[in-house]
């Protein structure tokens, strides 16, 4: 399987662009290939897979994190629409701790984002009707789920909103600042 591999600015994030075969009938893109993933040092056994749907443009979710021992490596791909995915490094001993990077995942580009364990995640829809496939290498635990307020001043994330007001859930608006998150969870 041929695949373009792009390292992101933070160690632990990879953008993959698999080879696509297409003609007037449609296309075929292989999303997962055990040997290719082994060669990249990536998991070959995903234990959880979700279909994530967002109805409206500028819907913002996150920033979410699952505490150890339930931290998750993720595989994220847009199968419809466009989503800006933000990854924040919250690995205690990382040189990039507190830094973030973003990737625009699109149905057209067929790109895949792979994130190591130890990243907090948020996303904002850039179009109406966005569908993602998200795989994880660990089982989700609601009781280990925590978050960081999406508009934290210290993180200063560019959500690509172009002045629009995002649609954010009440729960996500109640998350603490990054500073309070560090004090409580990163010891």
C-alpha positions in Angstrom: 0.0 0.0 0.0 1.4 3.4 -1.0 0.8 6.2 1.4 2.2 9.7 1.8 3.3 10.3 5.4 3.5 13.9 6.6 4.9 14.6 10.1 3.1 17.4 11.8 4.9 20.1 13.9 4.4 18.1 17.1 6.1 14.7 17.6 3.3 12.1 17.9 1.1 13.5 15.2 1.1 12.0 11.6 -1.0 12.9 8.6 -1.4 10.0 6.2 -2.7 10.3 2.6 -3.5 6.9 1.2 -3.3 6.1 -2.5 -6.6 6.4 -4.2 -7.8 4.6 -7.3 -10.6 6.1 -9.2 -12.5 6.4 -12.5 -15.9 7.5 -13.7 -17.5 4.9 -11.5 -16.0 6.2 -8.2 -12.9 5.5 -6.2 -11.3 3.0 -3.8 -9.1 4.1 -0.9 -7.6 1.7 1.5 -7.7 3.3 5.0 -5.9 0.6 6.9 -3.2 -1.9 5.9 -1.6 -3.9 8.6 1.9 -4.1 7.0 2.0 -0.4 6.2 0.9 0.5 9.7 3.5 -1.9 11.2 6.2 -0.2 9.1 5.2 3.1 10.5 5.2 1.8 14.1 1.4 2.3 14.4 -1.1 0.0 16.1 -2.5 -2.9 14.1 -5.3 -3.5 16.6 -7.9 -0.8 17.0 -10.3 -1.6 19.7 -13.0 1.1 19.3 -14.4 2.7 16.2 -17.0 5.5 16.0 -18.9 7.4 13.4 -18.9 11.1 14.4 -21.6 13.3 12.8 -21.8 17.1 13.0 -24.8 18.9 11.4 -23.8 22.6 11.2 -20.8 24.6 10.2 -18.8 26.2 13.1 -19.9 23.5 15.6 -17.0 23.3 18.0 -16.3 20.2 20.3 -13.7 19.9 23.0 -11.1 20.1 24.1 -11.3 16.5 25.4 -8.8 14.3 27.1 -9.0 10.8 28.6 -6.8 10.3 31.6 -4.5 7.2 32.0 -4.9 4.3 31.9 -7.5 5.1 29.3 -5.5 7.5 27.1 -6.1 6.9 23.4 -4.1 6.9 20.2 -6.5 8.0 17.5 -7.1 7.5 13.8 -9.4 10.3 12.4 -10.7 10.6 8.9 -13.4 12.8 7.3 -15.7 10.8 5.0 -18.0 13.7 4.4 -17.4 17.5 4.6 -14.4 19.3 6.3 -13.3 19.4 9.9 -10.5 21.2 11.6 -9.0 18.8 14.2 -6.9 20.4 17.0 -4.4 18.3 19.0 -2.9 19.7 22.2 0.2 18.0 23.7 -0.5 17.2 27.4 2.2 14.6 27.8 3.9 15.6 31.1 7.5 15.1 30.0 7.1 16.3 26.4 9.2 19.2 25.1 6.1 20.4 23.3 3.8 20.2 26.4 1.1 22.8 26.0 1.6 23.3 22.3 -1.0 22.5 19.7 -1.3 21.7 16.0 -4.2 21.4 13.7 -5.1 19.4 10.6 -7.9 20.0 8.2 -9.5 16.7 7.4 -11.5 16.6 4.2 -13.6 14.2 2.2 -11.8 15.4 -0.9 -8.3 14.9 0.4 -9.0 11.5 2.0 -6.3 12.3 4.6 -6.0 10.6 8.0 -4.7 12.0 11.2 -3.0 9.7 13.6 -2.4 11.0 17.2 -0.3 9.4 19.9 -1.6 8.9 23.4 -1.2 12.0 25.5 -3.0 14.5 23.3 -6.2 16.4 24.1 -8.5 16.9 21.2 -11.0 19.4 19.8 -12.6 20.0 16.5 -14.7 22.5 14.6 -16.8 21.8 11.5 -15.8 23.9 8.4 -18.8 22.8 6.5 -22.4 21.6 7.2 -22.9 17.9 7.5 -19.5 16.5 8.5 -19.0 12.8 9.1 -15.8 11.4 10.6 -14.6 7.9 11.3 -12.6 7.7 14.5 -10.7 4.7 15.7 -8.9 4.3 19.1 -6.4 1.9 20.4 -7.9 1.9 23.9 -11.4 1.6 25.3 -13.2 4.9 26.3 -13.9 5.5 29.9 -16.4 8.3 30.7 -15.2 8.5 34.3 -11.6 9.3 33.0 -12.8 11.9 30.6 -11.8 15.5 31.3 -11.4 18.7 29.3 -10.0 22.2 28.8 -12.0 25.2 27.8 -11.9 25.6 24.0 -10.9 29.4 24.0 -8.2 29.2 26.6 -6.0 32.3 26.5 -2.8 30.4 27.2 -3.3 27.9 24.5 -4.5 30.6 22.0 -5.8 28.1 19.5 -6.7 29.4 16.0 -10.0 27.7 15.3 -10.3 29.0 11.8 -13.7 30.6 12.6 -13.2 33.8 10.6 -15.1 35.8 13.1 -18.1 33.4 13.4 -19.4 32.5 16.8 -19.1 28.7 17.3 -21.8 26.5 18.5 -20.4 25.0 21.8 -22.2 22.7 24.3 -22.8 23.8 27.8 -20.5 21.0 29.1 -17.7 22.2 26.9 -18.1 25.8 28.0 -17.7 24.7 31.7 -14.3 23.1 31.2 -11.4 24.7 33.2 -8.6 26.7 31.8 -5.4 25.0 30.7 -3.7 26.3 33.8 -6.3 24.7 36.1 -6.2 21.5 34.0 -2.4 21.3 34.6 -2.7 21.9 38.3 -5.3 19.2 38.7 -4.3 16.5 36.3 -0.6 16.9 35.3 1.5 16.2 38.4 
